[in-house]
Amino acid sequence: MAIKQLEDGRIADEFEIGVEPLVLKDALVMTPAEHAALTADEIAAMKQLRYDNWIAIVTAPPPPEEVPADVPQE
């Protein structure tokens, strides 16, 4: 995608990662100096980690339903 300059001076390195239907559209936001200090491999690793964390959340099984103690069981 693109690197955009934000009004506050930071940059947004927008990216899209994944395969349908599990595609994450996100951005790494930082100062230009912080971005310039990173290698392409480091930026790619940050994007992959963001995707891996997101996938873990959206594909996790739902938590078991809690039944209040005062509700009779059927």
Stockholm file with secondary structure:
# STOCKHOLM 1.0

chainA/1-74         MAIKQLEDGRIADEFEIGVEPLVLKDALVMTPAEHAALTADEIAAMKQLRYDNWIAIVTAPPPPEEVPADVPQE
#=GR chainA/1-74 SS CCEEECTTSCEEEEEEEEETTEEEEEEEEECHHHHHTSCHHHHHHHHHHHHHHHHHHHTSCCCCCCCCTTSCCC
#=GC SS_cons        CCEEECTTSCEEEEEEEEETTEEEEEEEEECHHHHHTSCHHHHHHHHHHHHHHHHHHHTSCCCCCCCCTTSCCC
//
